[in-house]
Amino acid sequence: MARPLWKITGKTLDLTGRALIMGVLNVTPDSFSDGGSFADPDRAVSHGLRMAADGAAIIDVGGESTRPGADAVSEAEELQRVIPVVSRLREGCDAFISIDTTKPAVACAALDAGASIINDITGGTGDEEMLGVAAERGCGFVIMHMQGTPRTMQNAPHYDDVVGEVAEFFRQQYARAVQCGIEPMAIAFDPGIGFGKTVQHNLELLRNIPRLRIADRPLVIGVSRKSFLGKMIGSPEMARRSAPTIALTAMLRDRGANVLRVHDVKENVDALRTTEAFLDPAL
């Protein structure tokens, strides 16, 4: 079996036996679980540094909410929110910094400020220039699947075969990305849990992670604090979504996830390392 290697700005990470935690840093006033908590740059930087100290290998900085029903943010506003934070994080820690954006200009500015991964929820379909930016800059590139847009995606999600359709989207976007000049090893895939999916769609994708792997590329999974967890446990309380997130971090690592995108870094790092110790026959 081939090893899932991820090449990020010249560094090649072997994710075969050790998965990574990607810490979520939303510098927005309206994100679904922590909107406004880190809109202040000082608080955002402090939180990002804490996540790095707690074991996050990647800090994913986003300046535009992608919650269901979210409105778009102007390029100027997004730049104002994210660039100071990315720059200061780059100075303060060794973690990889990812920019969660659909705008090529924001991606370019963030890469200039110290980011090394583009995390695009449209998978490169929102703006054709994004693929060219990733190719030219040699950064890591996360291709995510989303049905619809943040404003419309949860209106009435429908698939005939959600696993097959997401995998086919990955195959098509992988081919397009490579054709545009992106290094194949720089690409990772994210099935976009909660982005145009029902609870059942989400569970089908999580149960079938091996079917989503294309060209041995790493798989990024983000379930942290999402509403389907509340539906699964029968509670609308945001605070009660932490335990289900941690449980899935451990389970999904066993099923083949390579990067887990989470809000509560320390607890999920502990769950991940415990699972990896259990899976490693040499220990």
MILUMLO-826767 format. One record per residue: residue in one letter; z, y, x of N, C-alpha, C in turn. Coordinates in steps of 0.02 Angstrom, whole numbers, plus 50000, padded with zeros to 5 digits. Layout:
N
AZYXZYXZYX;...
% end
This chain:
283
M500004994050042500005000050000500005006250044;A499555010950028499505017050068500125021350057;R500285025350108500865029650105500675036350073;P501115039150029500985045750001501155051150053;L500645053850085500745059050135500535065750104;W500915070950121500755077550094500705082450152;K500105085450160499985090150214500065097250188;I500535100950218500695107750196500645112350256;T500135116550257500025121450311500125118250380;G499785112750392499795109650457500345104550468;K500835104150425501375099150431501235093450382;T501295087250407501185081450364501845078050349;L502015077650285502635074650263502495067650237;D502885062850261502835055950238503355054950184;L503125054150121503575053650064503675046450042;T503525041650086503575034650067504275032650048;G504755033950091505435031750079505925037150061;R505695043450064506155049050052505795054350011;A505995054949949505705059949905506015066749917;L505725071949889505955078749899506205081749834;I506685086249840506905090249783506585097149789;M506275099249734505995105949729506445109949682;G506755115149709507215119249670506835124549631;V507005125349567506675130249523507015137049530;L506625142149546506885148949551506455153549508;N506665154649447506305158849400506545166049406;V506115170549430506305177549436505995181349377;T506185179049317505915181549255506485183349207;P506345187549157506845189049107506845184149048;D506355179549046506255175648984506095168348995;S506275165349051506155158149060506615154249013;F506425148048997506745144548942507485142948953;S507695141549015508385139449025508815144349064;D508495148649103508895153249145508595160249144;G508235161949090507905168449087508375174149099;G508225178349147508625184149163509165182949215;S509345176649227509895175249274509735177449345;F509085177149363508895178749432508335183849435;A508295188049383507805193449384507955198649437;D508595199349453508795203849508508625200549575;P508245203949619508035200849682508605198249725;D509155202049728509715199849770510005193249744;R510085192749678510355186549649509855180849658;A509215182349652508705177249660508705174449731;V508735178849780508735176649849509365172649865;S509935175049841510565171449853510535164449823;H510255163949762510215157349730509715152849767;G509155155649789508675151749827508965149049891;L509335153149926509655150949989510175145549975;R510535146249919511025141049901510675134449886;M510115134649851509745128549837509505125249902;A509265129249949509055126450013509645123250049;A510215126550049510815123850082511045117450047;D510925116949982511125110949944510645105149951;G510085106249985509625100749999508935101149970;A508765106849939508085107549914507605108449972;A507095104249976506595104750029506085110050013;I506015111649948505525116549924505875121149874;I505755127549880505985132449830505365134949793;D505345133749728504765135449687504895142049651;V504575147349673504695154049646504175155749593;G504415157549534503955159249480504135165949448;G503625170149437503735176749408503445177649339;E503205172149308502935172549241503175166449202;S503525167549147503785162049108503215157749081;T503315151149084502825146549055503135142448999;R503685144948971503985141548913503505141848854;P503585137248806503145137348747503185144148711;G502605146948697502565153348663502605159448708;A502665158448773502755164048819502135168448822;D502255174948828501705179748836501505180348909;A500895182348921500645183348989500975189449021;V500995189349087501275194849127500715197749169;S500705204249178500175207349219500245205249291;E499685205649326499685204049398500165208549436;A500165215049421500605219649456501335217949445;E501525216349384502215214649368502425208249404;E501985203249403502145196949436502235197949511;L501795201849542501865203249613502525206749628;Q502715211449587503335215149597503945210549593;R503895205649550504465201049541504535196149599;V503975193249622504015187549668503985189049742;I503595194149761503455195049833504085196849872;P504515201449850505125202749888505565196549896;V505575192449844505995186449847505705181349896;V505065180149892504745175449939504845177750011;S504745184050024504815186750092505515185750119;R506015187250079506705186650103506925179350109;L506675175050066506825167950072506535165150137;R505915167350152505595164950213506005166850275;E506305172750274506715174950329507385171250332;G507625168850274508305166250271508385158750272;C507845154850265507925147550264507295144150289;D507365137650302506805133650328506435129750274;A506665130150212506335126350158505615128850149;F505195124350125504525126350104504605130850042;I504185135750037504195140049978503545139049940;S503615137749876503045136749831503005142749784;I502395144849770502295150249722502005147249658;D502375148049604502185145449539501795150849503;T501135150549507500705155749479500025153049460;T499695156649415499005155049397498525160349422;K498785165449456498385171149478498235170749553;P497595170449573497415170049644497705175749686;A497715181949660497975187549698498725186749712;V499095184149663499805182949673499905177349725;A499495172149719499535166649768499405169149839;C498885173249847498725175949914499295180149942;A499575184449900500115188749923500735184749941;A500875179549901501455175349915501355171349980;L500745168849991500615165350054500685170050113;D500465176250105500555181150158501295182450172;A501705182050119502415183550125502825177650150;G502515171750154502875166050182502855159650142;A502545159750083502465153550045501955148950078;S502005142450063501535137750093501275132550043;I501455133449979501215129049926501035133349866;I500465131749834500285134749770500415129549716;N500805131449666500955127049609500635130149547;D500065127549527499655130549474499695126349411;I499995129049358500075125049296499415123549262;T498885127249280498225125749252497835120749294;G498115118749350497775113949393497125116349423;G497065122949428496455125849457495925127449405;T496085126549341495595127949288495665134949259;G496225138249271496345144749242495925150249273;D495825149849339495425154649376495085150949433;E494435150849432494055147049482494205149149553;E494425155249563494565157649631495165154249662;M495605151349621496215148349648496045142549696;L495545138549679495365132949723495115135549790;G494745141049789494505143949851495075146649894;V495575149649862496165152149899496515146349934;A496635140849897496975135149926496585132049983;A495925131849976495495129050029495515133450091;E495455140050082495435144650138496095144850176;R496645144450138497295145450170497605138950196;G497355133250178497625126950204498325125350180;C498515127950122499195126950096499215120550054;G499825118550036499895113249987499665115749919;F499405111249878499145113249813499355108149761;V499755110349711499975105949658499535107049597;I499185101849576498755101949517499155099149459;M499315103449410499695101349352499235100649291;H499425096149246499055095449183499415099149128;M499025102849088499295106249029498765106048975;Q498965104348914498505104748857498615111448823;G498105115648822498175122248793498445127348843;T498805132248817499105137448858499845137848840;P500265141148881500965141648862501075144348791;R500635148848769500715151748702500575146548648;T500115141848660499885137248607500055129948619;M500285128148678500295121148698500715116448655;Q501235119148623501665114748583501515115148508;N500965118348490500805118948419500675112248386;A500235108348417500065101748389499755097448443;P500135095448495499835091448549499565084848523;H498965082948547498665076648524498285073548582;Y498365066948588497995062948637497835056148604;D497275053248622497145046348603497495041648651;D497535043648715497865039748767498115044648819;V498735046848811498985052348853498985050548927;V499155044448944499175042449015498465042349043;G498005039349008497315039049031496995045849036;E497135050248987496825056848987497105061349043;V497755060849055498035064849111497775062149177;A497745055649185497475052749247496745054749258;E496355054949204495655056949210495605064249230;F496035068449202496045075549222496195076049297;F496665072149321496825072149393496215070149434;R495865064949412495275062749450494745068249453;Q494635071449397494125076649395494315082649438;Q494945084849433495155090649471495215089149545;Y495385082949561495395080949632494695081549662;A494205079149626493515079549650493295086849658;R493465091049608493285098049612493635101449670;A494275100049680494655103149734494365101349802;V494215095049811493935092849875493245095849886;Q492855096249832492185099249837492245106649857;C492775109949835492875117049852493155117949922;G493305112549956493525112950025494265112050037;I494645110149985495365108949994495455102250029;E495875102250080496035096150116496335091050067;P496055084950062496305080050014497055078750021;M497295078650083498015077150093498465082950074;A498175088750060498585094550039498725094449964;I498405089949927498445089949854499015085449830;A499375087849780499865083849743499735084849669;F499985080249628499855080549556500505080749516;D500485084449460501055085049415500805083849344;P501075078849308500825077449240501015082649188;G501415087549207501575092949161501995090849102;I502565087849116503005085649062503205091749019;G503095091148954503265096648908502725101948901;F502185101348938501645106248933501085103548889;G501155104548824500675101748778500785094348767;K501415092248760501585085248749502175084748700;T502165079648659502735078048617503245074048657;V503815072648627504305068448661503995061748679;Q503625058748633503325052248646502805052648702;H502405057948703501925058948758502295059248825;N502835063148828503225063748890503475056948913;L503755053148866504035046648885503495041748908;E502915041948876502365037648897502145039248969;L502115045548985501935047549053502465045349103;L503085046249087503625044449133503675036949143;R503505033149091503535025849096502955023049138;N502435027149147501815024649179501625028749240;I502115030749279501975034749338501465031449385;P501505024849398501015021949443500285022949421;R500165023249356499485024149330499225031249341;L499675035849357499485042849366499305044449439;R499425039749484499315041149555498565040649570;I498295046049596497585046449613497515047449688;A497115043249720496975043849792497605044149834;D498125040549812498755040149849499085046949858;R498935051649815499235058249821499945058249792;P500385062549819501065062949794501085065249721;L501605063049686501715065049617502335069349611;V502245075149581502795079949569502985079249495;I503625078249482503845077449412504395082649397;G504305086149342504805091049321505045089749251;V505655087149244505945086049178506555090449166;S506765093949217507415097349217507515102049157;R508045100749119508275104949063507765105749007;K507245101749005506725102748955506945100448886;S506625103248835506865102348767506835095148744;F506375091148770506335084148748506965080348767;L507325082448819507955079248836508465080348781;G508485086548755508945087948700508785083848638;K508145082848625507945078748568508145071448578;M508105069148640508285062248654509025060948645;I509445065848661510175064948655510445067848590;G510015070948550510225073548486510665079648490;S510535084048540510925090048547510485095848570;P510565101748539510185107548561510505111348619;E511095109248642511465112848693511135112048761;M510965117848792510655117748858511105114348910;A511755115548905512225112848954512225105148955;R512025102048900512045094748897511405091548925;R510945095648949510325092848977510365091149051;S510915092949083510975091649155511045084149169;A511465080749131511565073549143510925069549131;P510555070649077509925067049069509425068549126;T509435074749150508985076449207509165072249268;I509805071849283510025068049342509855060649334;A509965058049274509795050949262509055049649274;L508635054249250507915053249259507705054249332;T508035058749368507885059449439507955052849475;A508515049349462508625042849494508105037749471;M507985037449406507515032449379506805033749401;L506595040049401505905041649418505765040549492;R506265041549534506175039849605506025032449612;D506375028349575506265021149577505565019349552;R505295023349506504635021949478504065025049518;G504235028949570503715031349615503615038749620;A504035042849587503985050049595504145052049666;N503785057049692503875059149761504215065949769;V504145070249719504465076749719504765077849650;L505405079549647505745080649583505915088149579;R505645091349527505745098549518506335099749471;V506865102849497507495103249459507815110149466;H508275111649419508675117749422509325116549461;D509655111049447510315109549477510205105149539;V510155108449596509925105049656510435100049683;K511045102149693511535097849727511615091149691;E511695091349625511805085249587511205080649589;N510605083549587510005079449589509855076749659;V510025080449710509975077849778510415071749786;D511025072149760511485066449765511205060349728;A510935061449669510645055949631510055052849668;L509635057149697509045054849732509235050749793;R509695053249834509885049649895510245043049878;T510635042949825510965036749805510445031549786;T509945033549748509415028949729509035026349790;E508885030849836508505028749896508915024049939;A509575025049943509985020449980509985013549947;F509985013449882509965007149844509305003549854;L508755007449857508085004449864507925002149934;D508275004749983508115003250053508444996750074;P508054991450085508354985050104508664985050173;A508524990150213508804990450281509524992850281;L509744995650225510434998350221510914993150195;
% end
